[in-house]
Amino acid sequence: MSSQRVAKVESLIQQSVAAELSRILERDAAAVTVTRVDCAPDLRNATVWIGLLGAPAAQDRLWGRIEGILGVLQAAVGAKFRMKYAPRINVKRDTGGEYAAEIDRLLRGL
């Protein structure tokens, strides 16, 4: 598979998942960011990295909602592609923003 094709599929998955999350989560959509997508070279599987903003309790509540609509997100991705197989998506929390905030807090404390 060409790396350009994989990059294009990753971009389309990111756009369709972000749009579907925005549509479903409505008010809470501002606290959710699809940070990146990693596709397998054979395009059978894709990992969607999602960053969450807000208090930890609110993040946990949002993550539960996102895991609950995984089938809807998969259907949105499947509708976007005209390939033999639509990539099967898995979602993972991207904690990079939280990590950066913690490092910043530690550096300010020096």
N, C-alpha and C positions, 0 to 999 in steps of 0.2 A: 504494500500500500504506500502511496506517496505521502510524504509528510504534509504536503499542501492539502491533500484531501482530508487527512486526520484533523488538521488545524481548522478547516472549513466546517467539518462536522462538529468539532468542539465548540466553535463559535455559534453555530445554529442551535446546539443543545443549550448553551448558556442563555441565548436570547429567548428561546421558547420556555425554559424553566423559569426565568426571571419574569416573563410576561404572565405566565400562569400563576406564579406565587403572588404577583401584584394583584391579579384579578381575584384570587380566592381570599387572600388575607386582608384585603381592603385597608382598613385603618392601620393595621400592624405591618403593612408592607414596607413602610419607611424604616423599620428596624431589621430588615432582612436584605442581605446582599449576596448574590451569586458571584463569588470571587474568582473561581476558575473551574474548568472542566478538564479532566484527564481521560482521554479515550485509549483503549487498548489498540495496538496496531491493526488488529483484524476488525475493528469497529463493532465488536459484539458487546462490549461492556464499556461503561463510562462512569467515572466518579465525579459527582457534582459537589463542589466545596461551597458551603454556605456559611457566611458570617452573620452573627446576630449582635444587635446593639441593645443596650438597656440593662436593667438590674438582673442579677442572676435568676431570680424567680420568674421574671418575665421571659427571659431567654429560654428557660426550661419549658415554660408553657408553650412558647412559639415552636420550639423544637418538637414537642409532642404533636402539635398540629401539623407540622411539616411531615413528620413520619406517618401521620394518619392519612395524608393525601398523596402518598407516594405513587399509588396506582393512577391517580388523576394526572400527576406529572409525567408518568410513563406514557399514558395515552396521548398527552400533548406532544411529547417527543415523537411518538410513533406516527402521529398525523402529519408531522413536519417533513418526514423523509419518504422518498420514493426508492428505497433500497430493498433488497430481499429481506433483510433483517434490520429492524430499528435497534440501535444500541440499548441494552438493558442498563438502566441507571441505578446507581447507588448514591445515597447522600451521606456526606460526612460534614461535621462541624469544623469550620475554619476558625481556629482560636488565635490566629496570628495577630489580630488587632488587640485582643486581650493581653497577649504576651508583650506586645510593643508598649501598651499602656503601663504594664507592670515594670518593665525595664525603665521607662521614662520616670515613673514614680520613684524607683530606686536611685536613679541618677540625680534626681532633684534633691534627694535626701542626703547626698554626700556633702 
